Amino acid sequence: MRIAFIGLGRMGSGMARNLLRAGHEVAVFNRSREKAEALIADGARVADSPADAVRAVEAVMTMVADDRAAEEIVFGENGIASALAEGAIHISCSTISVAMARRLAAEHQRRGQKYLSVPVFGRPEAAESKNLLVVAAGPPELVEHCRPLFDAIGRQTFVIGSDPSQANAAKLCGNFMIAAMIEAFGEAFATLRKADVSPHAYLEIMSTLFGSPLYANYGRLIADGKFEPAGFALRLGLKDVRLVLEAAEELAAPMPLASLIRDHFLSAMAHGQADLDWSSVMRVAARNAGIE
C-alpha cells in the first residue's frame, strides 16, 4: 500500500521501518527532520509537512505523544485533515483520550475520510522487532482492509469493536493495569529490601509464578534500578493514568487504584523523574519506606 507515517519517536521509527521492510511505499514526517531522514536508507520518502506526506496516499498512520500533538498534526496548519483524499484512511496508533478519538472519527467522517483507532502495546524494542500487540477498532471491513499494515508492525492483532474509541479505552485500561503491576512491584521490593531479601531472587519467583514477559521485563528494570534511557517516559505514564480516570469518570466507573497511582506519579514528577522510565515510580514506594 502507498501510505504515510507521521511521528517518528522511539516507537514510530521502528513501526515505520517495519512497514518499509514489508514492502509498503511510505512517506514519513517528523517535526525533527533528522529522524525522518534516518529512514531514507530503508526506502522512505521524507515529506516537508503532514499535508505533504498524505497527498496521494491510501492511508496515513500517526504515532504521537498526546491529544495536543494529535490536534496539531491533524487540524493544524498543513495538517493531514486538509490534504487527505476523500475515502483515504487515518489510522491513529497514538495513546490518546477517548474524547479525542471520537472527535477524530467525527471530523474525518464530515470530510469524507475514514478513521480507525489502532493503539499498540509494547516498548521501543518491540516496535523495532515487529513484536507489538495491535488493538484495532472501527468498521469491520475497514479493519480487514488495513490488516496487512497491522501485520507489518505487530505479532498479533486484536479487533475490539466497531467504534474506534473502544480501542482507546482498551489501551488506556491496559496501561493502567501495567502501571498497577509496576506499583505492586515497587511496594513489594521496598518491603523485601528492608527484609534483606534480594529483589533479583524474588523476581525469579514472580516470573515463574506469573509466567509473563511483562513481569519479567518490568521486574528486571525495577530490580536493576535501570530507568534510563526511558522506554516509556514517566510523564507519558501520568498522562495515560489521567486519561483512564477521565474515561472512568464519564462512565461513572470508580477506579480508586488508578487514583492512587496518579498521586504516586505526581510525587515522582515532583522529584524530577518526568523523563525517566515510568517504572521509576517504584522510587515513591522506596522513599515511603525510608529507602534510598
HUCOR-V49185 format. One record per residue. RES is the residue in three letters. SS is DSSP state (h for helix, s for strand, l for the rest). PHI is phi in radians with two decimals (none if undefined). OMEGA is omega in degrees with one decimal (* if undefined). Layout:
RES&SS&PHI&OMEGA ; RES&SS&PHI&OMEGA
//
This chain:
MET&l&none&174.3 ; ARG&s&-1.63&-172.8 ; ILE&s&-2.35&171.4 ; ALA&s&-2.12&175.3 ; PHE&s&-2.31&-176.0 ; ILE&s&-2.16&-179.0 ; GLY&l&1.85&-172.4 ; LEU&l&-1.97&172.5 ; GLY&l&-1.30&-176.2 ; ARG&h&-1.12&176.3 ; MET&h&-1.48&-174.1 ; GLY&h&-1.10&-178.9 ; SER&h&-1.08&179.0 ; GLY&h&-1.14&179.7 ; MET&h&-1.13&179.8 ; ALA&h&-1.10&179.9 ; ARG&h&-1.10&179.4 ; ASN&h&-1.22&174.5 ; LEU&h&-1.14&176.5 ; LEU&h&-1.13&179.3 ; ARG&h&-1.09&-179.6 ; ALA&l&-1.41&175.5 ; GLY&l&1.71&178.2 ; HIS&l&-1.36&177.0 ; GLU&s&-1.56&-168.1 ; VAL&s&-2.17&168.2 ; ALA&s&-1.69&-175.2 ; VAL&s&-2.13&174.4 ; PHE&s&-2.48&173.1 ; ASN&l&-2.57&-179.9 ; ARG&l&-1.04&172.2 ; SER&l&-1.56&-170.0 ; ARG&h&-1.04&-176.7 ; GLU&h&-1.08&177.8 ; LYS&h&-1.21&175.6 ; ALA&h&-1.26&-178.0 ; GLU&h&-1.13&178.1 ; ALA&l&-1.13&-179.1 ; LEU&l&-1.71&179.8 ; ILE&h&-1.05&-178.7 ; ALA&h&-1.09&178.4 ; ASP&h&-1.52&177.1 ; GLY&l&1.90&-177.8 ; ALA&l&-1.35&168.7 ; ARG&s&-1.71&-179.3 ; VAL&s&-1.55&-179.8 ; ALA&l&-1.66&-177.9 ; ASP&l&-1.56&-179.9 ; SER&l&-2.82&174.8 ; PRO&h&-1.00&179.6 ; ALA&h&-1.10&178.3 ; ASP&h&-1.10&-177.4 ; ALA&h&-1.12&-170.6 ; VAL&h&-1.68&178.9 ; ARG&l&-1.15&176.4 ; ALA&l&1.18&175.1 ; VAL&l&-1.83&176.5 ; GLU&l&-1.47&-178.2 ; ALA&s&-2.66&173.3 ; VAL&s&-2.23&176.4 ; MET&s&-1.88&179.3 ; THR&s&-2.10&178.9 ; MET&l&-2.45&-176.9 ; VAL&l&-2.13&-165.2 ; ALA&l&-1.31&-170.2 ; ASP&l&-2.82&-178.9 ; ASP&h&-1.04&-177.1 ; ARG&h&-1.10&178.1 ; ALA&h&-1.16&177.9 ; ALA&h&-1.09&178.0 ; GLU&h&-1.00&-177.7 ; GLU&h&-1.18&-177.3 ; ILE&h&-1.15&-175.6 ; VAL&h&-1.54&-170.5 ; PHE&h&-1.92&-178.7 ; GLY&l&-1.28&177.4 ; GLU&l&-1.04&-175.0 ; ASN&l&1.04&178.1 ; GLY&l&-1.37&-173.6 ; ILE&h&-1.24&-177.2 ; ALA&h&-1.10&-177.0 ; SER&h&-1.32&-172.7 ; ALA&h&-2.12&-178.1 ; LEU&l&-1.18&-176.3 ; ALA&l&-1.17&174.5 ; GLU&l&-1.07&-179.0 ; GLY&l&1.54&177.1 ; ALA&l&-1.33&-168.0 ; ILE&s&-2.05&169.0 ; HIS&s&-1.72&177.9 ; ILE&s&-1.91&-178.9 ; SER&s&-1.59&177.5 ; CYS&l&-1.71&-175.7 ; SER&l&-1.31&172.7 ; THR&l&-1.53&-177.5 ; ILE&l&-2.11&-178.4 ; SER&l&-1.26&174.3 ; VAL&h&-1.06&-179.6 ; ALA&h&-1.10&179.3 ; MET&h&-1.15&177.6 ; ALA&h&-1.07&178.1 ; ARG&h&-1.11&-179.9 ; ARG&h&-1.15&178.8 ; LEU&h&-1.07&-180.0 ; ALA&h&-1.06&-177.9 ; ALA&h&-1.19&-178.1 ; GLU&h&-1.18&179.1 ; HIS&h&-1.15&177.7 ; GLN&h&-1.09&179.8 ; ARG&h&-1.09&-178.4 ; ARG&l&-1.58&-179.0 ; GLY&l&1.37&178.0 ; GLN&l&-1.78&-178.5 ; LYS&s&-2.02&-174.5 ; TYR&s&-2.53&171.7 ; LEU&s&-2.30&167.9 ; SER&s&-1.72&-176.7 ; VAL&l&-2.45&176.7 ; PRO&l&-1.20&-175.9 ; VAL&s&-2.27&172.4 ; PHE&s&-1.88&177.5 ; GLY&l&2.53&178.5 ; ARG&l&-1.63&-175.9 ; PRO&h&-0.93&179.9 ; GLU&h&-1.15&176.2 ; ALA&h&-1.26&176.6 ; ALA&h&-1.12&-178.7 ; GLU&h&-1.20&-175.4 ; SER&l&-1.67&179.8 ; LYS&l&1.02&-176.3 ; ASN&l&-2.10&180.0 ; LEU&s&-1.33&167.1 ; LEU&s&-1.72&-173.6 ; VAL&s&-1.83&179.6 ; VAL&s&-2.05&-174.0 ; ALA&s&-2.01&172.8 ; ALA&s&-2.58&-179.5 ; GLY&l&2.71&178.7 ; PRO&l&-0.94&-173.3 ; PRO&h&-0.94&-178.6 ; GLU&h&-1.18&178.9 ; LEU&h&-1.27&176.6 ; VAL&h&-1.05&-178.7 ; GLU&h&-1.15&178.6 ; HIS&h&-1.06&-176.2 ; CYS&l&-1.62&-175.9 ; ARG&h&-0.99&176.7 ; PRO&h&-1.00&177.3 ; LEU&h&-1.23&179.6 ; PHE&h&-1.17&178.8 ; ASP&h&-1.13&-178.5 ; ALA&h&-1.31&-175.3 ; ILE&h&-1.89&-173.7 ; GLY&s&-2.42&179.2 ; ARG&s&-1.62&179.1 ; GLN&s&-2.76&178.3 ; THR&s&-2.02&176.4 ; PHE&s&-1.95&176.2 ; VAL&s&-1.68&-166.9 ; ILE&s&-1.93&178.7 ; GLY&s&2.94&-178.4 ; SER&l&-1.70&174.8 ; ASP&l&-1.66&-176.2 ; PRO&h&-0.90&-176.2 ; SER&h&-1.13&177.9 ; GLN&h&-1.10&178.0 ; ALA&h&-1.17&178.8 ; ASN&h&-1.21&176.0 ; ALA&h&-1.09&179.5 ; ALA&h&-1.14&-179.4 ; LYS&h&-1.16&-179.7 ; LEU&h&-1.13&177.8 ; CYS&h&-1.17&176.2 ; GLY&h&-1.13&177.8 ; ASN&h&-1.15&174.2 ; PHE&h&-1.07&-178.9 ; MET&h&-1.17&175.1 ; ILE&h&-1.15&178.3 ; ALA&h&-1.09&177.8 ; ALA&h&-1.13&176.4 ; MET&h&-1.13&178.5 ; ILE&h&-1.09&177.5 ; GLU&h&-1.05&179.6 ; ALA&h&-1.09&176.4 ; PHE&h&-1.06&-178.5 ; GLY&h&-1.05&-179.9 ; GLU&h&-1.17&-179.0 ; ALA&h&-1.14&-178.9 ; PHE&h&-1.15&177.9 ; ALA&h&-1.09&178.8 ; THR&h&-1.15&-178.4 ; LEU&h&-1.14&178.2 ; ARG&h&-1.11&177.6 ; LYS&h&-1.23&176.2 ; ALA&l&-1.55&179.5 ; ASP&l&1.08&175.1 ; VAL&l&-1.80&-179.2 ; SER&l&-1.14&176.4 ; PRO&h&-1.03&-178.8 ; HIS&h&-1.22&176.9 ; ALA&h&-1.14&178.5 ; TYR&h&-1.15&-179.9 ; LEU&h&-1.06&178.6 ; GLU&h&-1.06&178.0 ; ILE&h&-1.13&-176.7 ; MET&h&-1.15&179.4 ; SER&h&-1.12&176.8 ; THR&h&-1.27&-178.0 ; LEU&h&-1.14&-174.9 ; PHE&h&-1.66&176.0 ; GLY&l&0.98&-177.0 ; SER&l&-2.13&174.7 ; PRO&h&-1.01&178.7 ; LEU&h&-1.09&178.1 ; TYR&h&-1.08&-178.3 ; ALA&h&-1.14&-174.8 ; ASN&h&-1.26&-179.7 ; TYR&h&-1.25&176.9 ; GLY&h&-1.06&179.3 ; ARG&h&-1.18&178.0 ; LEU&h&-1.02&-177.5 ; ILE&h&-1.26&178.9 ; ALA&h&-1.10&-179.9 ; ASP&h&-1.42&-174.3 ; GLY&l&1.13&-176.7 ; LYS&l&-1.78&-173.2 ; PHE&l&-2.06&176.2 ; GLU&l&-2.34&-6.1 ; PRO&l&-1.23&-177.1 ; ALA&l&-1.29&170.8 ; GLY&l&-1.26&177.6 ; PHE&l&-2.59&-172.0 ; ALA&s&-1.15&-178.3 ; LEU&h&-1.03&179.9 ; ARG&h&-1.07&177.0 ; LEU&h&-1.29&174.4 ; GLY&h&-1.09&177.0 ; LEU&h&-1.08&177.6 ; LYS&h&-1.00&-177.4 ; ASP&h&-1.20&177.3 ; VAL&h&-1.15&175.8 ; ARG&h&-1.07&-178.1 ; LEU&h&-1.19&178.6 ; VAL&h&-1.20&175.8 ; LEU&h&-1.17&177.0 ; GLU&h&-1.11&178.4 ; ALA&h&-1.13&-179.9 ; ALA&h&-1.14&179.0 ; GLU&h&-1.12&178.7 ; GLU&h&-1.05&-177.4 ; LEU&l&-1.64&-176.6 ; ALA&l&0.96&179.5 ; ALA&l&-2.05&-177.8 ; PRO&l&-1.05&176.4 ; MET&l&-2.33&-175.1 ; PRO&h&-1.07&178.9 ; LEU&h&-1.17&177.3 ; ALA&h&-1.10&177.7 ; SER&h&-1.13&177.2 ; LEU&h&-1.11&-179.5 ; ILE&h&-1.11&176.2 ; ARG&h&-1.00&-179.7 ; ASP&h&-1.12&178.1 ; HIS&h&-1.22&174.7 ; PHE&h&-1.14&177.4 ; LEU&h&-1.09&177.0 ; SER&h&-1.08&178.4 ; ALA&h&-1.10&176.9 ; MET&h&-1.05&-179.4 ; ALA&h&-1.14&178.2 ; HIS&l&-1.72&172.4 ; GLY&l&1.36&-175.5 ; GLN&l&-1.75&-172.1 ; ALA&l&-0.93&-174.6 ; ASP&l&-1.77&171.1 ; LEU&l&-1.38&175.3 ; ASP&s&-1.04&-175.7 ; TRP&h&-1.16&175.2 ; SER&h&-1.16&177.4 ; SER&h&-1.20&174.9 ; VAL&h&-1.05&177.0 ; MET&h&-1.02&179.0 ; ARG&h&-1.12&177.2 ; VAL&h&-1.12&178.1 ; ALA&h&-1.10&178.8 ; ALA&h&-1.12&178.7 ; ARG&h&-1.12&178.8 ; ASN&h&-1.11&178.8 ; ALA&l&-1.59&179.2 ; GLY&l&1.35&-179.1 ; ILE&l&-1.95&174.5 ; GLU&l&-1.37&*
//
